[in-house]
Amino acid sequence: MNWQNVRRILKSDYLILLPVVALAFYIAFIPHLNYPYPVHLDEWTHLACSNQIIEQASVVGLTDPFSGGAPIENQELEVGFHLFWAIFHQISGISWLFIFRYFPSIIFIITVLSVYVLAQRQGFGWQAALFTCLITTTVGILGPAFMVPVAMGLLFIPLSIFLVFNFRTVRSYLVLFIFMCFLLTLHGATAVGLVIILIPYILLNLKGNFRHSLGITLALAIPVGVSLPWIFDTLLPAAKSLFSPVPILPFVDIPQVIQTYGYLPILLGILGTFLLAMKGTKESYGLVSGLLALLLMLTAFFTFHYGIPIVYYRGLVYVMLMMGIVGGAGLTGVKNLRLPAKLSTRLKVPLITRNMGNILCLVLIGLTLYIAIPDRQNTSYYHMIDEEDYQAFTSTLVSLF
């Protein structure tokens, strides 16, 4: 290997991605540090439902794994998640404890790498991947550190955006169709979030590329139409709730979520919004308008209290994902800063004058991580299960390993 190849590798994004991937794994692993059991109540529920599918060898009419009585209410809404992990557990032979402790981090790594693939085409790959690592996990809104459907569904958002931005073939629409079908069985709120993000891009393409807009629309709409007969009874009460105000749950603390996510990433997200808007491409407008559409939706809900709460609580996670992507553009803007020629000539330190943007970029990254990592380490999670409780749980739910 010659020196030019070495320099090329050193300048590539892959060396930068290694610490970013390590950061993603660690951030998602924090609730499970020194704690081998599922943390959140929802994790225990999903574990039990997945195991119940194995016990009954069916996804139809699952009895409640905790009481053994009536069928699980609304379990069809997340049956894709339970079925996927039931099959994975059986095929791989990996224990449930290992899956629920380590796979949130593995899934989050895939999400971060998906963001990198999406943003790299726009010129800010590792920067967007870095800020995606900062997505907050709380017991109220959930997040990537828990083994829950919203964490798994999150990775399909950057993958879907990448598809619609870069491909305009029947095959790409078919893949988007498959993604949407899976999301509807995995986590309906994420499917709604994806539609909200993509609607502005669809509208942007109506004039110049109607065929592309039509393809995206059909890929998103057909799975919804086909699934209506099965989910109509569940959707009807939800639709009725749109016309009556709902209380905001006390454990969803918006100011705390914003503070934990970080003010610096938000400021860089605002900068990235302006820079992408100035770039003027449909893809940059699509990212900005997708983020703004989510923010508008959340602002309306938390102001007027009308809507389906789960869509909006989980919507905070989607906003942080989009904010991280757009924040990557803001960090790239800082990295590309150059001092005016006159000022550069006056300063007698050429190393600083030539690398002012890189230096500012490193300072911002250092400050962000200096604040963000302790905040996430200090986030409160309830670790209420010990070995005795777990043995009692597994005596009811057999075949957990």
C-alpha positions as CSV (number, residue, x, y, z in Angstrom):
1,M,0.0,0.0,0.0
2,N,1.6,3.3,-1.1
3,W,1.5,6.6,0.8
4,Q,-1.3,8.0,-1.5
5,N,-3.6,5.1,-0.5
6,V,-2.8,5.7,3.2
7,R,-3.7,9.4,2.9
8,R,-6.9,8.5,1.0
9,I,-7.9,6.2,3.8
10,L,-7.1,8.7,6.5
11,K,-9.2,11.3,4.7
12,S,-12.1,9.0,4.2
13,D,-15.2,8.9,6.4
14,Y,-14.7,5.3,7.5
15,L,-12.2,6.1,10.2
16,I,-14.5,8.8,11.6
17,L,-17.4,6.4,11.4
18,L,-15.7,4.0,13.8
19,P,-16.0,6.2,16.9
20,V,-19.5,7.3,15.8
21,V,-20.6,3.7,15.7
22,A,-19.0,3.1,19.1
23,L,-20.8,6.2,20.4
24,A,-24.1,4.9,19.0
25,F,-23.7,1.6,20.7
26,Y,-22.8,3.1,24.0
27,I,-25.6,5.7,24.1
28,A,-28.2,3.0,23.4
29,F,-26.6,0.6,25.9
30,I,-26.6,3.1,28.9
31,P,-30.0,1.9,30.4
32,H,-28.6,-1.7,30.3
33,L,-25.2,-1.0,31.8
34,N,-24.7,-3.4,34.7
35,Y,-28.3,-4.5,34.3
36,P,-29.0,-7.7,32.4
37,Y,-32.8,-7.5,32.2
38,P,-35.3,-5.6,30.1
39,V,-35.7,-2.1,31.6
40,H,-39.0,-0.6,30.4
41,L,-42.4,-2.2,31.1
42,D,-43.0,-2.2,27.3
43,E,-39.9,-4.4,26.8
44,W,-41.3,-7.0,29.2
45,T,-44.6,-6.9,27.4
46,H,-43.0,-7.4,23.9
47,L,-40.8,-10.2,25.3
48,A,-43.9,-11.9,26.6
49,C,-45.9,-11.5,23.4
50,S,-43.0,-12.7,21.3
51,N,-42.6,-15.8,23.5
52,Q,-46.4,-16.4,23.4
53,I,-46.2,-16.6,19.6
54,I,-43.6,-19.4,20.0
55,E,-45.7,-21.1,22.7
56,Q,-49.0,-21.1,20.6
57,A,-47.2,-21.4,17.2
58,S,-49.6,-18.8,15.9
59,V,-50.1,-15.0,15.7
60,V,-53.9,-15.3,15.8
61,G,-55.9,-15.1,19.0
62,L,-52.9,-14.9,21.3
63,T,-53.9,-15.3,24.9
64,D,-52.6,-12.9,27.5
65,P,-49.2,-14.3,28.5
66,F,-49.5,-12.7,32.0
67,S,-53.0,-13.8,32.9
68,G,-53.6,-16.7,30.5
69,G,-57.1,-15.4,30.0
70,A,-58.6,-13.2,27.2
71,P,-56.7,-12.5,24.0
72,I,-54.2,-9.7,24.0
73,E,-55.9,-6.4,23.3
74,N,-54.7,-4.7,20.0
75,Q,-51.7,-7.0,19.7
76,E,-52.2,-7.0,15.9
77,L,-50.9,-3.4,15.8
78,E,-47.4,-4.6,16.7
79,V,-47.6,-8.2,15.6
80,G,-44.8,-7.7,13.0
81,F,-42.4,-6.8,15.9
82,H,-43.4,-9.8,18.0
83,L,-43.3,-12.2,15.0
84,F,-40.0,-11.0,13.8
85,W,-38.3,-11.5,17.1
86,A,-40.0,-14.8,17.8
87,I,-38.7,-16.2,14.5
88,F,-35.2,-14.6,15.1
89,H,-35.1,-16.1,18.6
90,Q,-36.0,-19.6,17.3
91,I,-33.6,-19.5,14.4
92,S,-30.6,-18.0,16.1
93,G,-31.0,-19.7,19.5
94,I,-29.9,-16.4,21.1
95,S,-31.4,-15.9,24.6
96,W,-34.1,-13.3,25.2
97,L,-32.0,-11.6,27.8
98,F,-29.1,-11.2,25.3
99,I,-31.6,-9.9,22.6
100,F,-33.2,-7.4,24.9
101,R,-29.9,-6.2,26.4
102,Y,-27.7,-5.8,23.3
103,F,-29.9,-5.6,20.2
104,P,-31.2,-2.1,20.9
105,S,-27.6,-1.0,20.5
106,I,-27.2,-3.1,17.3
107,I,-30.4,-1.7,15.8
108,F,-29.3,1.8,16.7
109,I,-26.0,1.3,14.9
110,I,-27.9,0.2,11.8
111,T,-30.0,3.3,12.1
112,V,-27.0,5.6,12.4
113,L,-25.3,3.9,9.4
114,S,-28.6,4.3,7.4
115,V,-28.5,8.0,8.2
116,Y,-24.9,8.1,7.0
117,V,-25.8,6.5,3.7
118,L,-28.7,9.0,3.3
119,A,-26.7,12.1,4.2
120,Q,-23.5,11.2,2.5
121,R,-25.2,11.8,-0.9
122,Q,-26.0,15.3,0.4
123,G,-22.4,16.0,1.5
124,F,-22.7,15.6,5.3
125,G,-22.7,11.9,6.1
126,W,-20.6,11.4,9.2
127,Q,-21.9,14.7,10.7
128,A,-25.5,13.6,10.4
129,A,-24.6,10.1,11.8
130,L,-22.9,11.8,14.8
131,F,-25.9,13.9,15.7
132,T,-28.3,10.9,15.2
133,C,-26.4,9.3,18.1
134,L,-27.8,12.0,20.4
135,I,-31.5,10.8,20.1
136,T,-32.8,10.8,23.6
137,T,-34.4,7.8,25.3
138,T,-36.8,8.4,28.2
139,V,-39.4,6.2,29.9
140,G,-42.1,8.6,28.5
141,I,-41.3,8.8,24.8
142,L,-39.2,5.7,24.6
143,G,-36.3,5.8,22.1
144,P,-33.5,3.7,20.6
145,A,-32.1,2.5,23.9
146,F,-35.2,0.3,24.5
147,M,-36.1,-2.9,22.6
148,V,-39.4,-1.5,21.4
149,P,-41.1,-1.2,18.0
150,V,-40.4,2.6,17.7
151,A,-36.7,1.9,18.0
152,M,-36.8,-0.7,15.3
153,G,-39.1,1.3,13.1
154,L,-36.8,4.3,13.3
155,L,-34.2,2.8,11.0
156,F,-36.8,2.6,8.1
157,I,-37.2,6.4,8.0
158,P,-33.7,7.2,6.7
159,L,-33.8,4.1,4.4
160,S,-37.1,5.2,2.9
161,I,-35.9,8.8,2.5
162,F,-32.8,7.5,0.8
163,L,-35.0,5.5,-1.6
164,V,-37.2,8.3,-2.6
165,F,-34.4,10.8,-3.0
166,N,-32.1,8.6,-5.2
167,F,-34.2,6.1,-7.1
168,R,-37.2,6.4,-9.5
169,T,-37.8,2.9,-10.7
170,V,-40.6,0.4,-10.2
171,R,-38.2,-1.6,-8.0
172,S,-37.6,1.3,-5.6
173,Y,-41.3,1.9,-5.2
174,L,-41.8,-1.9,-4.5
175,V,-39.1,-1.7,-1.8
176,L,-40.8,1.4,-0.3
177,F,-44.1,-0.5,-0.5
178,I,-42.5,-3.4,1.5
179,F,-41.1,-1.0,4.0
180,M,-44.5,0.5,4.5
181,C,-46.2,-2.9,4.9
182,F,-43.7,-3.9,7.5
183,L,-44.0,-0.6,9.4
184,L,-47.8,-1.0,9.5
185,T,-47.5,-4.3,11.3
186,L,-44.5,-3.2,13.3
187,H,-45.4,0.2,14.6
188,G,-48.2,2.2,13.0
189,A,-47.1,5.5,14.6
190,T,-43.8,5.3,12.7
191,A,-45.6,4.6,9.5
192,V,-47.6,7.8,10.1
193,G,-44.4,9.7,10.9
194,L,-42.8,8.5,7.7
195,V,-45.8,9.7,5.6
196,I,-45.7,13.1,7.3
197,I,-42.0,13.5,6.5
198,L,-42.5,12.4,2.8
199,I,-45.6,14.4,2.0
200,P,-43.7,17.7,1.4
201,Y,-41.3,16.0,-0.9
202,I,-44.2,14.4,-2.8
203,L,-45.7,17.8,-3.2
204,L,-42.4,19.3,-4.4
205,N,-42.2,16.7,-7.2
206,L,-45.8,17.1,-8.4
207,K,-44.8,19.8,-11.0
208,G,-41.4,18.5,-12.3
209,N,-41.8,14.8,-11.8
210,F,-45.4,13.8,-11.3
211,R,-44.6,10.1,-12.0
212,H,-42.2,10.0,-9.1
213,S,-44.8,11.6,-6.8
214,L,-47.4,9.1,-7.9
215,G,-45.1,6.2,-7.3
216,I,-44.2,7.3,-3.8
217,T,-47.9,8.0,-3.0
218,L,-49.0,4.6,-4.2
219,A,-46.2,2.8,-2.3
220,L,-47.4,4.5,0.9
221,A,-51.1,4.5,0.3
222,I,-51.8,0.9,-1.0
223,P,-50.6,-0.8,2.2
224,V,-52.8,1.5,4.3
225,G,-55.8,0.7,2.1
226,V,-55.2,-3.0,2.2
227,S,-54.9,-3.1,6.0
228,L,-58.0,-1.1,6.7
229,P,-60.4,-4.1,7.0
230,W,-58.1,-5.5,9.7
231,I,-57.4,-2.4,11.7
232,F,-60.7,-0.5,11.2
233,D,-62.1,-1.4,14.6
234,T,-58.9,-0.1,16.2
235,L,-58.8,3.1,14.1
236,L,-62.4,4.1,14.6
237,P,-62.0,4.9,18.4
238,A,-58.7,6.7,17.5
239,A,-60.4,8.8,14.8
240,K,-63.1,9.8,17.3
241,S,-60.5,10.9,19.8
242,L,-59.3,13.5,17.3
243,F,-62.4,15.6,18.1
244,S,-61.9,15.7,21.9
245,P,-58.9,17.1,23.8
246,V,-56.6,14.6,25.6
247,P,-54.5,15.3,28.7
248,I,-50.7,15.4,28.2
249,L,-49.2,12.5,30.2
250,P,-47.1,13.7,33.2
251,F,-44.1,11.6,32.3
252,V,-43.7,13.4,28.9
253,D,-41.6,16.4,30.0
254,I,-41.0,18.4,26.8
255,P,-38.5,20.9,28.3
256,Q,-36.6,18.0,29.8
257,V,-36.5,16.2,26.5
258,I,-35.2,19.3,24.8
259,Q,-32.6,20.0,27.4
260,T,-31.4,16.4,27.3
261,Y,-31.2,16.3,23.5
262,G,-29.0,19.4,23.7
263,Y,-29.2,23.1,22.8
264,L,-26.1,23.0,20.6
265,P,-27.5,20.2,18.4
266,I,-30.7,22.3,18.1
267,L,-28.8,25.4,17.2
268,L,-26.8,23.5,14.5
269,G,-30.1,22.0,13.3
270,I,-31.5,25.6,12.8
271,L,-28.3,26.5,11.0
272,G,-28.6,23.4,8.9
273,T,-32.1,24.3,8.0
274,F,-31.0,27.6,6.5
275,L,-28.0,26.1,4.7
276,L,-30.2,23.4,3.2
277,A,-32.8,25.9,2.2
278,M,-30.1,28.0,0.5
279,K,-28.8,24.9,-1.3
280,G,-32.1,24.9,-3.2
281,T,-32.3,21.2,-4.3
282,K,-35.5,19.2,-4.0
283,E,-33.7,16.8,-1.6
284,S,-32.5,19.6,0.7
285,Y,-36.0,21.1,0.6
286,G,-37.4,17.6,1.3
287,L,-35.3,17.2,4.5
288,V,-36.1,20.7,5.8
289,S,-39.8,20.5,5.0
290,G,-40.1,17.0,6.5
291,L,-38.6,18.3,9.8
292,L,-40.9,21.4,9.7
293,A,-43.9,19.2,9.0
294,L,-43.2,17.1,12.1
295,L,-42.6,20.2,14.2
296,L,-45.8,21.7,13.1
297,M,-47.7,18.5,13.9
298,L,-46.2,18.4,17.4
299,T,-46.8,22.1,18.1
300,A,-50.4,21.7,17.2
301,F,-50.9,18.7,19.5
302,F,-49.0,20.1,22.5
303,T,-50.8,23.5,22.1
304,F,-54.4,22.3,21.5
305,H,-54.2,18.8,22.8
306,Y,-56.2,17.2,20.0
307,G,-55.0,14.0,18.4
308,I,-53.8,10.5,19.0
309,P,-51.2,10.8,21.8
310,I,-48.9,7.9,20.8
311,V,-48.3,9.4,17.4
312,Y,-47.1,12.7,19.0
313,Y,-45.1,11.2,21.9
314,R,-43.2,9.0,19.5
315,G,-43.1,11.9,17.1
316,L,-40.6,13.5,19.4
317,V,-38.2,10.7,18.5
318,Y,-38.7,11.3,14.8
319,V,-38.1,15.0,15.2
320,M,-34.8,14.3,17.0
321,L,-33.9,12.0,14.1
322,M,-34.6,14.6,11.5
323,M,-33.0,17.3,13.6
324,G,-29.9,15.2,13.8
325,I,-29.8,14.8,10.0
326,V,-30.3,18.5,9.4
327,G,-27.9,19.3,12.2
328,G,-25.2,17.4,10.3
329,A,-25.6,20.0,7.5
330,G,-25.2,22.7,10.0
331,L,-22.0,21.2,11.4
332,T,-20.7,20.8,7.8
333,G,-21.4,24.5,7.3
334,V,-19.2,25.3,10.3
335,K,-16.5,23.0,9.1
336,N,-16.4,24.8,5.8
337,L,-16.0,28.2,7.3
338,R,-13.0,30.2,6.0
339,L,-11.6,33.4,7.4
340,P,-11.6,36.5,5.1
341,A,-8.4,36.8,3.1
342,K,-7.5,40.1,4.7
343,L,-7.9,38.8,8.2
344,S,-5.9,35.6,7.4
345,T,-3.0,37.7,6.2
346,R,-2.9,39.7,9.4
347,L,-2.8,36.6,11.7
348,K,0.6,35.1,12.0
349,V,-0.6,31.5,12.7
350,P,-1.3,29.9,9.3
351,L,-2.2,26.6,10.9
352,I,-5.2,28.2,12.6
353,T,-6.2,30.5,9.7
354,R,-6.2,27.6,7.3
355,N,-8.2,25.3,9.6
356,M,-10.5,27.7,11.4
357,G,-13.6,25.8,10.3
358,N,-12.2,22.4,11.4
359,I,-11.1,23.8,14.7
360,L,-14.6,25.3,15.4
361,C,-16.1,22.0,14.3
362,L,-14.0,20.0,16.8
363,V,-14.8,22.5,19.6
364,L,-18.5,22.1,18.9
365,I,-18.3,18.3,18.8
366,G,-16.3,18.3,22.0
367,L,-18.8,20.6,23.8
368,T,-21.8,18.6,22.5
369,L,-20.4,15.3,23.7
370,Y,-19.1,16.8,27.0
371,I,-22.7,17.8,27.8
372,A,-24.6,15.0,26.1
373,I,-23.0,11.9,27.4
374,P,-23.3,12.8,31.2
375,D,-26.9,13.9,30.6
376,R,-27.7,10.5,29.1
377,Q,-25.8,8.7,31.8
378,N,-27.9,10.6,34.4
379,T,-31.2,10.0,32.8
380,S,-33.5,8.2,35.3
381,Y,-34.6,4.7,34.4
382,Y,-36.3,2.3,36.8
383,H,-34.3,-0.9,37.5
384,M,-36.8,-2.7,39.5
385,I,-36.2,-6.4,38.6
386,D,-33.6,-8.5,40.3
387,E,-32.6,-12.1,39.9
388,E,-35.4,-13.4,42.3
389,D,-38.1,-11.4,40.4
390,Y,-36.8,-12.7,37.1
391,Q,-36.9,-16.3,38.1
392,A,-40.5,-15.8,39.2
393,F,-41.2,-14.3,35.8
394,T,-39.6,-17.1,33.9
395,S,-41.4,-19.7,35.9
396,T,-44.6,-18.4,34.3
397,L,-43.2,-17.7,30.9
398,V,-41.3,-20.9,30.0
399,S,-38.8,-21.3,27.2
400,L,-37.2,-17.9,27.6
401,F,-33.8,-19.2,26.6
